[in-house]
Amino acid sequence: MNDIDMVSQLGDMKEVDYRNTLAIASVIELLIDKGILDRGEIARKAKLLDEMTAEEIAYLRKKRSI
């Protein structure tokens, strides 16, 4: 029974991941369509965040809110 529950939970997670990815992609496309951002800016920010540690990202967020 545990295996069935685990498979079901994995299926639910995949659906949530898909929905979250779709929402993010939609927001990005709207920002590009409206001329607020361009693909280069998004690519550069994604690369920067990918190279940062979670602690560095948290520090930057905290620093901006002060």
C-alpha positions in Angstrom: 0.0 0.0 0.0 2.9 2.4 0.7 4.2 2.0 -2.8 0.8 3.0 -4.3 0.7 6.1 -2.0 4.2 7.1 -3.1 3.4 6.8 -6.8 0.2 8.8 -6.3 2.2 11.6 -4.5 4.8 11.7 -7.2 2.0 12.1 -9.8 0.6 15.0 -7.8 4.0 16.6 -7.5 4.5 16.4 -11.3 1.1 18.1 -11.8 2.0 20.9 -9.3 5.4 21.3 -10.9 3.8 21.6 -14.4 1.3 24.2 -13.2 4.0 26.2 -11.4 6.2 26.1 -14.5 3.3 27.1 -16.7 2.5 30.1 -14.5 6.1 31.3 -14.4 6.5 30.9 -18.2 3.2 32.9 -18.7 4.3 35.7 -16.5 7.7 35.9 -18.2 6.1 36.0 -21.7 3.7 38.7 -20.6 6.6 40.8 -19.3 8.4 40.4 -22.5 5.3 41.1 -24.6 4.7 44.3 -22.7 8.3 45.4 -23.1 9.0 45.4 -19.4 11.8 42.8 -19.7 13.7 41.2 -22.5 14.9 37.6 -22.9 18.5 38.7 -22.3 17.7 40.2 -18.9 15.9 37.1 -17.9 18.7 34.8 -19.1 21.3 36.9 -17.2 19.3 36.9 -14.0 18.7 33.2 -14.2 22.4 32.5 -14.7 23.3 34.8 -11.7 20.7 33.1 -9.4 21.8 29.7 -10.5 25.4 30.5 -9.6 24.4 31.9 -6.2 23.9 30.0 -3.0 20.6 30.1 -1.1 22.3 32.1 1.6 23.5 34.7 -0.9 20.0 35.1 -2.3 18.4 35.4 1.1 21.1 38.1 2.0 20.3 40.1 -1.1 16.5 39.9 -0.4 17.0 41.0 3.2 19.3 43.8 2.1 16.8 45.2 -0.4 14.0 45.2 2.2 15.9 47.5 4.5 
